[in-house]
Amino acid sequence: MFRAPYRCRSWRHAGPCRLWCGACDFVRVRDAVSKFADWSYVVLTFRRDDQADPWLQYRQAYFCWNRLRTKMYRTFGRFRYIQTWERFQKGGCHVNLLVSNRQLLDNLMYYNDPVCPPWFQLHGQDAGFGWRCWGEPLTGKPDAIAGYLTKLARELTGAGQKGQIPLDAPRHFRRLRASRKTLPPRRKSDWTGRLVFSEIGPFLELDRRRQAAAGELDQAAAGVGAIQ
């Protein structure tokens, strides 16, 4: 039993909380990518001229994606998806989309040009996104999945230098979204405890003493073992 400071474990809170949340979400995405096949990587943006206010972009993100998702279902059939949302340094947001669907994969392989793929450029704008987009298949490239996961890890933990974590998003905005039963649940530990409202200073001092006492006991046990 020991006392430790409370961690909100939110991606909005820089430091251990964001690192924990990012690492946990990364493991979930990694497991989902390894479980399902036929992945494609798509990036969708917003036109700043149409929605100059970044806050409005976040508010409209759900409706834009819902319209595009319906069109994708009618064109390519059932699919699984994983989304991660990022912000630009100059304001505004964009979405990184990972889709598991064989027909979409074949479509992107047919055009073989990741810059502004025709289907997403046309229907993405109809749904409310901008004309700038990106799309490439992740099958057939040995390092494609590994490269995406490396970028994802830096993105989720805030390790990148560009600082694309959407801190300017409204409250309750989810930067990581996925279709049902695509991402596994977060892993839980056996640790339990109780939240106590008090100053953190005494708790840290008690924890320091506990660690010091544990170290002395370990040294004493090592000395007894050496004598025997």
ZADO-1210 file (C-alpha; in nm, 4 decimals, padded with zeros to 6 digits):
<atoms>
<atom x="00.0000" y="00.0000" z="00.0000" code="MET" pos="1"/>
<atom x="00.1345" y="00.3419" z="-00.0926" code="PHE" pos="2"/>
<atom x="00.0103" y="00.6855" z="-00.1895" code="ARG" pos="3"/>
<atom x="00.0625" y="00.8389" z="-00.5324" code="ALA" pos="4"/>
<atom x="-00.0603" y="01.1563" z="-00.7031" code="PRO" pos="5"/>
<atom x="-00.3796" y="01.1253" z="-00.9061" code="TYR" pos="6"/>
<atom x="-00.3350" y="01.1030" z="-01.2841" code="ARG" pos="7"/>
<atom x="-00.6202" y="01.2065" z="-01.5112" code="CYS" pos="8"/>
<atom x="-00.4649" y="01.0081" z="-01.7994" code="ARG" pos="9"/>
<atom x="-00.6106" y="01.2468" z="-02.0540" code="SER" pos="10"/>
<atom x="-00.4490" y="01.3217" z="-02.3911" code="TRP" pos="11"/>
<atom x="-00.5059" y="01.6918" z="-02.3214" code="ARG" pos="12"/>
<atom x="-00.2761" y="01.6879" z="-02.0154" code="HIS" pos="13"/>
<atom x="00.0918" y="01.7053" z="-02.1110" code="ALA" pos="14"/>
<atom x="00.3346" y="01.4800" z="-01.9273" code="GLY" pos="15"/>
<atom x="00.2730" y="01.1322" z="-01.7820" code="PRO" pos="16"/>
<atom x="-00.1018" y="01.1524" z="-01.8463" code="CYS" pos="17"/>
<atom x="-00.0651" y="01.2099" z="-02.2199" code="ARG" pos="18"/>
<atom x="00.2123" y="00.9540" z="-02.2498" code="LEU" pos="19"/>
<atom x="00.0009" y="00.6907" z="-02.0762" code="TRP" pos="20"/>
<atom x="-00.3047" y="00.7643" z="-02.2874" code="CYS" pos="21"/>
<atom x="-00.1033" y="00.7713" z="-02.6098" code="GLY" pos="22"/>
<atom x="00.0772" y="00.4471" z="-02.5334" code="ALA" pos="23"/>
<atom x="-00.2485" y="00.2740" z="-02.4436" code="CYS" pos="24"/>
<atom x="-00.4239" y="00.3908" z="-02.7602" code="ASP" pos="25"/>
<atom x="-00.1234" y="00.2949" z="-02.9725" code="PHE" pos="26"/>
<atom x="-00.1360" y="-00.0640" z="-02.8455" code="VAL" pos="27"/>
<atom x="-00.5064" y="-00.0825" z="-02.9272" code="ARG" pos="28"/>
<atom x="-00.4534" y="00.0422" z="-03.2833" code="VAL" pos="29"/>
<atom x="-00.1542" y="-00.1870" z="-03.3332" code="ARG" pos="30"/>
<atom x="-00.3551" y="-00.4920" z="-03.2238" code="ASP" pos="31"/>
<atom x="-00.6448" y="-00.3968" z="-03.4522" code="ALA" pos="32"/>
<atom x="-00.4155" y="-00.3507" z="-03.7531" code="VAL" pos="33"/>
<atom x="-00.2591" y="-00.6928" z="-03.6950" code="SER" pos="34"/>
<atom x="-00.6004" y="-00.8578" z="-03.6525" code="LYS" pos="35"/>
<atom x="-00.7686" y="-00.7350" z="-03.9722" code="PHE" pos="36"/>
<atom x="-00.6424" y="-00.7090" z="-04.3298" code="ALA" pos="37"/>
<atom x="-00.6709" y="-00.4953" z="-04.6467" code="ASP" pos="38"/>
<atom x="-00.5808" y="-00.1614" z="-04.4900" code="TRP" pos="39"/>
<atom x="-00.5665" y="00.1695" z="-04.6740" code="SER" pos="40"/>
<atom x="-00.4417" y="00.5016" z="-04.5393" code="TYR" pos="41"/>
<atom x="-00.6381" y="00.8202" z="-04.6185" code="VAL" pos="42"/>
<atom x="-00.5922" y="01.1808" z="-04.5058" code="VAL" pos="43"/>
<atom x="-00.8817" y="01.4279" z="-04.5285" code="LEU" pos="44"/>
<atom x="-00.8574" y="01.8019" z="-04.4690" code="THR" pos="45"/>
<atom x="-01.0895" y="02.1036" z="-04.4506" code="PHE" pos="46"/>
<atom x="-01.0878" y="02.4127" z="-04.6668" code="ARG" pos="47"/>
<atom x="-00.9955" y="02.7122" z="-04.4543" code="ARG" pos="48"/>
<atom x="-01.1895" y="02.9446" z="-04.6822" code="ASP" pos="49"/>
<atom x="-01.5132" y="02.7606" z="-04.6085" code="ASP" pos="50"/>
<atom x="-01.4523" y="02.7090" z="-04.2367" code="GLN" pos="51"/>
<atom x="-01.1987" y="02.9629" z="-04.1191" code="ALA" pos="52"/>
<atom x="-01.2861" y="02.9031" z="-03.7539" code="ASP" pos="53"/>
<atom x="-01.0978" y="02.5907" z="-03.6317" code="PRO" pos="54"/>
<atom x="-01.3573" y="02.5386" z="-03.3592" code="TRP" pos="55"/>
<atom x="-01.6321" y="02.5076" z="-03.6212" code="LEU" pos="56"/>
<atom x="-01.4252" y="02.2505" z="-03.8079" code="GLN" pos="57"/>
<atom x="-01.4199" y="02.0276" z="-03.5038" code="TYR" pos="58"/>
<atom x="-01.7923" y="02.0786" z="-03.4554" code="ARG" pos="59"/>
<atom x="-01.8680" y="01.9842" z="-03.8158" code="GLN" pos="60"/>
<atom x="-01.6246" y="01.6910" z="-03.8240" code="ALA" pos="61"/>
<atom x="-01.8840" y="01.4370" z="-03.7122" code="TYR" pos="62"/>
<atom x="-02.1422" y="01.5419" z="-03.9717" code="PHE" pos="63"/>
<atom x="-01.8875" y="01.5503" z="-04.2553" code="CYS" pos="64"/>
<atom x="-01.7587" y="01.2062" z="-04.1683" code="TRP" pos="65"/>
<atom x="-02.1092" y="01.0648" z="-04.1297" code="ASN" pos="66"/>
<atom x="-02.1979" y="01.1742" z="-04.4838" code="ARG" pos="67"/>
<atom x="-01.8743" y="01.0356" z="-04.6279" code="LEU" pos="68"/>
<atom x="-01.9065" y="00.7109" z="-04.4352" code="ARG" pos="69"/>
<atom x="-02.2529" y="00.6536" z="-04.5810" code="THR" pos="70"/>
<atom x="-02.1199" y="00.7088" z="-04.9322" code="LYS" pos="71"/>
<atom x="-01.8258" y="00.4739" z="-04.8689" code="MET" pos="72"/>
<atom x="-02.0612" y="00.2021" z="-04.7469" code="TYR" pos="73"/>
<atom x="-02.2766" y="00.2319" z="-05.0590" code="ARG" pos="74"/>
<atom x="-01.9734" y="00.2227" z="-05.2885" code="THR" pos="75"/>
<atom x="-01.7333" y="-00.0243" z="-05.1257" code="PHE" pos="76"/>
<atom x="-01.9552" y="-00.2237" z="-04.8904" code="GLY" pos="77"/>
<atom x="-01.8950" y="-00.2879" z="-04.5230" code="ARG" pos="78"/>
<atom x="-01.5634" y="-00.1694" z="-04.3852" code="PHE" pos="79"/>
<atom x="-01.3754" y="-00.1090" z="-04.0622" code="ARG" pos="80"/>
<atom x="-01.2048" y="00.2169" z="-03.9854" code="TYR" pos="81"/>
<atom x="-00.9807" y="00.3892" z="-03.7326" code="ILE" pos="82"/>
<atom x="-00.9524" y="00.7685" z="-03.7124" code="GLN" pos="83"/>
<atom x="-00.6973" y="00.9937" z="-03.5474" code="THR" pos="84"/>
<atom x="-00.7514" y="01.3687" z="-03.5548" code="TRP" pos="85"/>
<atom x="-00.4697" y="01.6238" z="-03.5690" code="GLU" pos="86"/>
<atom x="-00.4420" y="02.0000" z="-03.5869" code="ARG" pos="87"/>
<atom x="-00.2346" y="02.2191" z="-03.8154" code="PHE" pos="88"/>
<atom x="00.0116" y="02.4632" z="-03.6660" code="GLN" pos="89"/>
<atom x="-00.1729" y="02.7507" z="-03.8317" code="LYS" pos="90"/>
<atom x="-00.5088" y="02.6306" z="-03.7028" code="GLY" pos="91"/>
<atom x="-00.7665" y="02.3891" z="-03.8318" code="GLY" pos="92"/>
<atom x="-00.7736" y="02.0129" z="-03.8241" code="CYS" pos="93"/>
<atom x="-00.7442" y="01.7080" z="-04.0470" code="HIS" pos="94"/>
<atom x="-00.8190" y="01.3408" z="-04.0015" code="VAL" pos="95"/>
<atom x="-00.5963" y="01.0383" z="-04.0576" code="ASN" pos="96"/>
<atom x="-00.8174" y="00.7516" z="-04.1657" code="LEU" pos="97"/>
<atom x="-00.7243" y="00.3837" z="-04.1710" code="LEU" pos="98"/>
<atom x="-00.9779" y="00.1695" z="-04.3595" code="VAL" pos="99"/>
<atom x="-00.9997" y="-00.2101" z="-04.3847" code="SER" pos="100"/>
<atom x="-01.1818" y="-00.2913" z="-04.7085" code="ASN" pos="101"/>
<atom x="-01.0690" y="-00.4902" z="-05.0119" code="ARG" pos="102"/>
<atom x="-01.2621" y="-00.2913" z="-05.2739" code="GLN" pos="103"/>
<atom x="-01.1237" y="00.0401" z="-05.1523" code="LEU" pos="104"/>
<atom x="-00.7768" y="-00.1110" z="-05.1481" code="LEU" pos="105"/>
<atom x="-00.8158" y="-00.2216" z="-05.5106" code="ASP" pos="106"/>
<atom x="-00.9429" y="00.1244" z="-05.6041" code="ASN" pos="107"/>
<atom x="-00.6363" y="00.2981" z="-05.4625" code="LEU" pos="108"/>
<atom x="-00.4029" y="00.0416" z="-05.6190" code="MET" pos="109"/>
<atom x="-00.5690" y="00.0932" z="-05.9576" code="TYR" pos="110"/>
<atom x="-00.5008" y="00.4666" z="-05.9672" code="TYR" pos="111"/>
<atom x="-00.1593" y="00.4235" z="-05.8031" code="ASN" pos="112"/>
<atom x="-00.1335" y="00.7940" z="-05.7142" code="ASP" pos="113"/>
<atom x="-00.1639" y="00.8870" z="-05.3459" code="PRO" pos="114"/>
<atom x="-00.2052" y="01.2612" z="-05.4131" code="VAL" pos="115"/>
<atom x="-00.5743" y="01.3541" z="-05.4214" code="CYS" pos="116"/>
<atom x="-00.7267" y="01.0151" z="-05.5159" code="PRO" pos="117"/>
<atom x="-01.0269" y="01.0825" z="-05.7446" code="PRO" pos="118"/>
<atom x="-01.2937" y="00.9095" z="-05.5359" code="TRP" pos="119"/>
<atom x="-01.2075" y="01.0890" z="-05.2113" code="PHE" pos="120"/>
<atom x="-01.1475" y="01.4224" z="-05.3825" code="GLN" pos="121"/>
<atom x="-01.4957" y="01.4120" z="-05.5352" code="LEU" pos="122"/>
<atom x="-01.7045" y="01.2651" z="-05.2558" code="HIS" pos="123"/>
<atom x="-01.4943" y="01.4176" z="-04.9782" code="GLY" pos="124"/>
<atom x="-01.5836" y="01.7652" z="-05.0990" code="GLN" pos="125"/>
<atom x="-01.9494" y="01.6669" z="-05.1304" code="ASP" pos="126"/>
<atom x="-01.9380" y="01.5565" z="-04.7655" code="ALA" pos="127"/>
<atom x="-01.7842" y="01.8855" z="-04.6495" code="GLY" pos="128"/>
<atom x="-01.4107" y="01.8136" z="-04.6547" code="PHE" pos="129"/>
<atom x="-01.1540" y="02.0065" z="-04.8600" code="GLY" pos="130"/>
<atom x="-01.0118" y="01.9138" z="-05.1990" code="TRP" pos="131"/>
<atom x="-00.6692" y="01.8295" z="-05.0581" code="ARG" pos="132"/>
<atom x="-00.6527" y="01.4613" z="-04.9639" code="CYS" pos="133"/>
<atom x="-00.4226" y="01.1627" z="-04.9662" code="TRP" pos="134"/>
<atom x="-00.4819" y="00.7927" z="-05.0138" code="GLY" pos="135"/>
<atom x="-00.2552" y="00.4919" z="-05.0467" code="GLU" pos="136"/>
<atom x="-00.2832" y="00.1145" z="-04.9968" code="PRO" pos="137"/>
<atom x="-00.0795" y="-00.0340" z="-04.7146" code="LEU" pos="138"/>
<atom x="-00.0679" y="-00.3800" z="-04.8707" code="THR" pos="139"/>
<atom x="00.2330" y="-00.4737" z="-05.0811" code="GLY" pos="140"/>
<atom x="00.4694" y="-00.2315" z="-04.9094" code="LYS" pos="141"/>
<atom x="00.6774" y="-00.4116" z="-04.6457" code="PRO" pos="142"/>
<atom x="00.7443" y="-00.1004" z="-04.4406" code="ASP" pos="143"/>
<atom x="00.4095" y="00.0711" z="-04.4934" code="ALA" pos="144"/>
<atom x="00.2389" y="-00.0577" z="-04.1792" code="ILE" pos="145"/>
<atom x="00.5528" y="-00.0112" z="-03.9697" code="ALA" pos="146"/>
<atom x="00.5933" y="00.3440" z="-04.0980" code="GLY" pos="147"/>
<atom x="00.2332" y="00.4294" z="-04.0220" code="TYR" pos="148"/>
<atom x="00.2539" y="00.2865" z="-03.6706" code="LEU" pos="149"/>
<atom x="00.5742" y="00.4803" z="-03.6034" code="THR" pos="150"/>
<atom x="00.4039" y="00.8028" z="-03.7067" code="LYS" pos="151"/>
<atom x="00.0999" y="00.7072" z="-03.5020" code="LEU" pos="152"/>
<atom x="00.3055" y="00.6513" z="-03.1870" code="ALA" pos="153"/>
<atom x="00.4632" y="00.9968" z="-03.2155" code="ARG" pos="154"/>
<atom x="00.1262" y="01.1509" z="-03.2890" code="GLU" pos="155"/>
<atom x="-00.0586" y="00.9953" z="-02.9950" code="LEU" pos="156"/>
<atom x="00.2118" y="01.0627" z="-02.7368" code="THR" pos="157"/>
<atom x="00.2935" y="01.4138" z="-02.8544" code="GLY" pos="158"/>
<atom x="00.6543" y="01.3216" z="-02.9291" code="ALA" pos="159"/>
<atom x="00.6517" y="01.4931" z="-03.2683" code="GLY" pos="160"/>
<atom x="00.8086" y="01.8343" z="-03.3062" code="GLN" pos="161"/>
<atom x="00.5115" y="01.9853" z="-03.4879" code="LYS" pos="162"/>
<atom x="00.2735" y="01.9518" z="-03.1940" code="GLY" pos="163"/>
<atom x="-00.0344" y="01.8328" z="-03.3835" code="GLN" pos="164"/>
<atom x="-00.2389" y="01.7254" z="-03.0815" code="ILE" pos="165"/>
<atom x="-00.5841" y="01.8938" z="-03.1171" code="PRO" pos="166"/>
<atom x="-00.5757" y="02.0891" z="-02.7937" code="LEU" pos="167"/>
<atom x="-00.7981" y="02.3581" z="-02.9455" code="ASP" pos="168"/>
<atom x="-01.0831" y="02.1098" z="-02.9959" code="ALA" pos="169"/>
<atom x="-01.4098" y="02.1496" z="-02.7996" code="PRO" pos="170"/>
<atom x="-01.4679" y="01.9576" z="-02.4798" code="ARG" pos="171"/>
<atom x="-01.5440" y="01.5867" z="-02.5133" code="HIS" pos="172"/>
<atom x="-01.3936" y="01.5774" z="-02.8619" code="PHE" pos="173"/>
<atom x="-01.2498" y="01.2331" z="-02.9313" code="ARG" pos="174"/>
<atom x="-00.9214" y="01.2404" z="-03.1167" code="ARG" pos="175"/>
<atom x="-00.9321" y="00.8591" z="-03.1620" code="LEU" pos="176"/>
<atom x="-01.2422" y="00.7024" z="-03.3136" code="ARG" pos="177"/>
<atom x="-01.3172" y="00.3670" z="-03.4708" code="ALA" pos="178"/>
<atom x="-01.5955" y="00.1474" z="-03.6004" code="SER" pos="179"/>
<atom x="-01.7623" y="-00.0880" z="-03.3567" code="ARG" pos="180"/>
<atom x="-01.5608" y="-00.3877" z="-03.2377" code="LYS" pos="181"/>
<atom x="-01.2505" y="-00.2746" z="-03.4242" code="THR" pos="182"/>
<atom x="-01.0344" y="-00.1479" z="-03.1386" code="LEU" pos="183"/>
<atom x="-00.9824" y="-00.3838" z="-02.8440" code="PRO" pos="184"/>
<atom x="-01.0679" y="-00.2454" z="-02.4986" code="PRO" pos="185"/>
<atom x="-00.8029" y="-00.0745" z="-02.2939" code="ARG" pos="186"/>
<atom x="-00.5880" y="-00.3070" z="-02.0915" code="ARG" pos="187"/>
<atom x="-00.6483" y="-00.2919" z="-01.7194" code="LYS" pos="188"/>
<atom x="-00.4119" y="-00.3709" z="-01.4350" code="SER" pos="189"/>
<atom x="-00.4859" y="-00.5370" z="-01.0999" code="ASP" pos="190"/>
<atom x="-00.4059" y="-00.2171" z="-00.9127" code="TRP" pos="191"/>
<atom x="-00.6889" y="-00.0730" z="-00.7062" code="THR" pos="192"/>
<atom x="-00.7079" y="00.2248" z="-00.4795" code="GLY" pos="193"/>
<atom x="-00.9091" y="00.5103" z="-00.3427" code="ARG" pos="194"/>
<atom x="-00.9126" y="00.8774" z="-00.4364" code="LEU" pos="195"/>
<atom x="-00.8289" y="01.0995" z="-00.1389" code="VAL" pos="196"/>
<atom x="-00.8534" y="01.4788" z="-00.1580" code="PHE" pos="197"/>
<atom x="-00.5529" y="01.6259" z="00.0198" code="SER" pos="198"/>
<atom x="-00.2326" y="01.8138" z="-00.0451" code="GLU" pos="199"/>
<atom x="00.0120" y="01.6169" z="-00.2536" code="ILE" pos="200"/>
<atom x="00.3209" y="01.7220" z="-00.0580" code="GLY" pos="201"/>
<atom x="00.2651" y="01.4932" z="00.2442" code="PRO" pos="202"/>
<atom x="00.1826" y="01.2017" z="00.0130" code="PHE" pos="203"/>
<atom x="00.5058" y="01.2433" z="-00.1772" code="LEU" pos="204"/>
<atom x="00.7023" y="01.2629" z="00.1479" code="GLU" pos="205"/>
<atom x="00.5399" y="00.9452" z="00.2774" code="LEU" pos="206"/>
<atom x="00.6128" y="00.7709" z="-00.0515" code="ASP" pos="207"/>
<atom x="00.9764" y="00.8815" z="-00.0322" code="ARG" pos="208"/>
<atom x="01.0071" y="00.7406" z="00.3205" code="ARG" pos="209"/>
<atom x="00.8408" y="00.4175" z="00.2128" code="ARG" pos="210"/>
<atom x="01.0875" y="00.3739" z="-00.0712" code="GLN" pos="211"/>
<atom x="01.3792" y="00.4502" z="00.1598" code="ALA" pos="212"/>
<atom x="01.2570" y="00.1987" z="00.4152" code="ALA" pos="213"/>
<atom x="01.2093" y="-00.0634" z="00.1449" code="ALA" pos="214"/>
<atom x="01.5646" y="-00.0035" z="00.0279" code="GLY" pos="215"/>
<atom x="01.7022" y="-00.0485" z="00.3800" code="GLU" pos="216"/>
<atom x="01.5096" y="-00.3726" z="00.4209" code="LEU" pos="217"/>
<atom x="01.6458" y="-00.5031" z="00.0918" code="ASP" pos="218"/>
<atom x="01.9994" y="-00.4194" z="00.2011" code="GLN" pos="219"/>
<atom x="01.9450" y="-00.5889" z="00.5348" code="ALA" pos="220"/>
<atom x="01.8063" y="-00.9014" z="00.3707" code="ALA" pos="221"/>
<atom x="02.1008" y="-00.9094" z="00.1319" code="ALA" pos="222"/>
<atom x="02.3395" y="-00.8842" z="00.4282" code="GLY" pos="223"/>
<atom x="02.1699" y="-01.1703" z="00.6114" code="VAL" pos="224"/>
<atom x="02.1866" y="-01.3835" z="00.3012" code="GLY" pos="225"/>
<atom x="02.5581" y="-01.3122" z="00.2651" code="ALA" pos="226"/>
<atom x="02.6269" y="-01.4103" z="00.6262" code="ILE" pos="227"/>
<atom x="02.4400" y="-01.7378" z="00.5872" code="GLN" pos="228"/>
</atoms>
